[in-house]
Amino acid sequence: MTERVLYERKDKVAYVTLNRPEVLNALDLRTHEELAEIWDDIERDDDIWAGVITGAGDRAFSVGQDLKELHARTEAGLVDRPSTFGSRGAPGWPRLTERFDFAKPLIARVNGYALGGGFELALACDLIIAVDTAEFGLPEARLGLIPGAGGVFRLTRQLPYRTALGHLITGRRLTAPQALAYGLINAAVPAADLDATIDSWLSDLLACAPLSVRAIKQAAATSTTLPLPQAFATRYPWEEIRMHSADAREGPRAFNEKRPPRWQAR
């Protein structure tokens, strides 16, 4: 049976590929189960410092939930609870969209459509690099559903509120140039330049101290809704680790010795 998700580790980077191009990388239950195992592995592997997730083929990152599977399971009486916010109790939980403490930086490599749960998966990543023909959208309202994997919450935080709400309640799509103009994605490039652009971002990420990256990511996410004095006063677990780490001493030492730092992630 074909793997729903391909997984490769290379040079401190985990590469994750949704592998259902024949259905535009729709997310069925088995895909979520395989993804959960991969996220677990990335989190516990000290030799992985960053990750990239993409979709197989050149048409779609992912078009989201496999609605044919949902319909078949509903008609067969196999759906024991109506869908709503979150995936607790469902296969693959906690999914990436609910791994709020996921420490390592993830890049979404969007090579086509990112719709529904596919868009929500990209929104849960830290960087989004897309081809300039990519399209993003949350069509759930047109299907009697809601963007329950975080789309309602993340889009209103990552776009101007009225802009986000307009797309949420109409299902209208965003083109890659529009998403870039709004600051929703980090780059929109020709397809021929997509991998080189990803590699450039990875090179910069891996040049940084991994514990610093994790501490910054956690502090940024945690403090977004905090008043500034409280943000300064809050304790961030990854910052507690970084400030006492060997890497915190290695950076200034390497600068003074005029050499590249040798990060150990400890």
N, C-alpha and C positions, 0 to 999 in steps of 0.2 A: 504494500500500500504506500502510495506516495506521501512523503512528509509534507505536512501543511506549511511548515516553517523550516527554512534552511538556516543553519547556524554555523558560523566559522569564527575562530579566534586567530588574530594575526597582529603581531607588533603592538601589543597592549590594547588592541581594539577588537570589540565584538561586532561582527556583522550579522544582522538578522534580516532575513528575506521572507516576506509573506509569499507563499508559493502556490497560489491558485490563479494563475493568469487567465485561465479559461473562464473564470467567473469574476474577473477584475479584482482578484484577491479579496473577495468577500470573506467575512469573518464568521465561520461556523463554530460550533462548540468545541470541536476537536482542535481547531486553530488556537482557541483561547487556552485550552489545556496545554498545548505544546509551548505556547508563549510563556505561560506561568513558570514552567520548568526552566526556560531560558533566562527569564528575569531573575529567578532564584540563583542560577549559576553565575550570572554576571555580578550580582550583589555580593556573593561570597568569595569570588575569585580575586585575590589580591593582585594578580597579574593583568587584570583588565582595568584600564583606566578610563575608557570611553566606549561608546557604542554607536552604531549606525543602523537604523531600520529603514527598509525600503520594500517595494513590491516587485515581484517578478514581472518581466515583460516591460513594454514601454507605453502601456496605455493607462495604468492605474497604480497608485500607491495602495489604496484600498477604497472600495465603495461602501464599506461598513458592513453592518449585520447582514448575514445570509438570510434574506427574507423568504426564499423558497423553503429553507430548512425551518424557519419559524412558522410558516404557514402549515407545513406538513406536520410538525409536532403539535401545533394547536389543534388541527383537525383530528389528529389521532388521540387527543386528550393527554398528551405528554407534558404539557406546560402547566406546572402546578401553581404558578403565581403570575399575575400580570406583570409586564415589564414596567419598571419605574426607575427612579434614580438609584444608581449603584448596582453592583453585581454580587453582593454578598449572597452566598449560598448557591451561586451558579458556577458552572465549570470554569476553571482558570482563575478563580478569585484568590487573592486580590489581583485584579488586572492592573496593567500599568497605569491606567487612568485613576486608580485608587491607591497606588503606591506612593503616597505623599512624601515619604522619607527616602525615596530612591536616591542614592547619593551620587552616582556616577553620571556624568553628562551624556546625554543622548542627542544624536542628530537625526532628524527625520529627512530622508532623501526622497523627495516627492517628485515622482517621474510621470505624473499624469493626474487622474482624478483622485482627490482626497475628499470623500463624501461620507456623511453620517458618522458612523463609528470609526471610519478611517481618518476623517478630519479630527475627531476627538483624540485618536491615538497620536496624531501629529501634534496637536495642541498640548499633549502631556509631555512632549519632548522639550528639550532646552533650546535647541536651534532647529530651524526649518530652512532647508535649502531646496529650492524647487526649480524645475524647468520653467521657462517663461510661458509655456502653453498650459501649465497646470491649472486646474480649477478646484476650488474649495467650496464646500457647502454642507449645510445641515438641513436636509429635506424632510425631517421627521414630521413636522406639522402637516405636510401634505399627505402623510401616510397614517394619520391618526395616532402618531407616536410622539415621544419627546426625545431630545438629545440627552439621554439619561446617563451617558458615560462621561459627563463633565462639560459637555458643550455649552449648556445653558450658563454654567458658572464660569468656565474659562474664557469663553468668547467675550462676555461682558467685562472681564478683567483685562483682556488683551487688545480690545478695540474700544474706541469711544462708545459709551453706553448706547446712544441712540442708533449708531451705525450697527452695533452688534444686534440690538433688538430687532432692527429692521430685517436683518438676514435671518434671525431665529424665527420670527413669526410669519415670514413669507417663503422661506426655503430658497430665497435667491442665492445664486452662486457668486463667489468672488474669483476674479481672474488672478493669476500670479502677479501681474503688474499692480493691480489694485491692492492685493494683500501686502505687497512690498511698500507701496505708498503709505499704507496705514501703519507700517511697522509690525505687521503680524508675522512676517517671515524675514529671514536674514538676507536672502539673495534669490533672485530670479534670473536664470541664465539659460542660454541655448543648450539643447540636449547634449551637444558635443562637448560642452564645457562642464557638465554636471559633476562628473567624477573628479575632475581636476579641482573644482571648487570645494568639493567635500574634502579632498586630500589637503587642501590649503588650510581649511578650518581645523582639521585633525592635527596637522603639523603644529599649528599655534596652540591648540589645546594640550598636546603632549609635551610642548616646551615648558608648560607651566607645572608648578608643583601640584601633584594630584590632590594632596590634602587641602591645599589652598583652594583649588577648584571646588572641592566638595563643601568646604566651609562657606565659601562665597555663595554657592548655589543654595545651600540650606538657609543661610541668613537672608538672602534676597527673597526667597519664597516665604519664609516665616514672617518677615517684617513688613510685607506688602501692605497689610491692613492695620499695622500698629502705629500709634502716635510716635513721632521721632524720639522723644525721651525714653519711651518704653522699648523701642527698638534697640537703643544703645544699652539699656539695662538688662535685656533678655540674654539668657545663656543659651548658646547654640552648641549642641554636642560635638559637631565636627570641628568647630573652632576650638573647643577645649582640647581636642586631640591634636589639631594642627599646632597650636601655640606651644605645646610641649614636645613637638616632634623633632627628630633629627633633621628633617627637611627644612624646618624653620631656621636652623643654624647653617645648613648647607647653602642656602641661597646667598646670604651676605658673604659667606666664606668664598664661594665661587666668584662672586663679583669682585672681591678684593684680590683674588688670585688670577683674575682675568682669564677665566676658563668657563666652559658650559657647566651648569650644575648637574650633579648626578643624583637624581631623585630616587628615593627608595619607597615612598608612600608609607613612611613610618617615622 
